Amino acid sequence: HKQRTLSFNAFTSMNFPALAHIRGNRIIRSYTGADAGVVCLDEKAGPHDSRTHTGLQTYTKLNERVIVLKLTPELNPSIFYLLKRDYDAIVLETFGIGGIPDHDGEYEKAINDWISSGRIIVVTTQVPEEGLDLGVYQVGSTYAHKDGILAGDDMSTEALVAKTMWILGQTHDQREISELFYRVVFYDRVPNQRADSPKEQDISFPAPQDAKAL
């Protein structure tokens, strides 16, 4: 994640220990072994998608109709209706650990209208570290287990945008969207963080027609 604009150490590891540090002309590794850093997350985590052991697959199709919407005080919920013409998914940056204030029910109405149209909302937080949990406060629990709403957990906004664009480029089936979204890809999210999320080794999808095995 890019954290600084002028310094040479512009990037930082988010929600995961740094695997190495550059000191002078040396690389100082924090962990050793092929699975460096994995043990601190989940020692019982299964292998990643078995296809990674049989060769690289490239996907060239993305759905660019994904937008990031940052909640601000008094943001008019009518913006959800305005975005429907040009976008299929919203990455919604909420307050704190996952708060979506809604005193008059208009936000919930607008969000329900969005997802009932077949579109999706990826909920994340404006806070850079540690992610979100929609079940902590009432202002988020309304959306904790709602179809069409995906929890970004500890993923960065940039990673969520890229993953959502890729997923919607492969399928529009809601079940497949959810399963692909919660699949761990190179530790982009804490494995098995969600009790109701599918285990990555149990999910298998055929490669799309435009995928090329190298």
Secondary structure, 3 states (H helix, E strand, C coil): CECCCCCCCCECCCCCCCCEEEECCEEEECCCCCCCCHHHCCCCCCCCCHHHHCCCEECCCCCCCEEEEECCCCCCCCHHHHHCCCCCEEEEEEECCCECCCCCCHHHHHHHHHHHCCCEEEEEECCCCCCCCCCCCHHHHCCCCCCCEEECCCCCHHHHHHHHHHHHHHCCCHHHHHHHHHCCCCCCCCCCCCCCCCCHHHCCCCCCCCCEEC
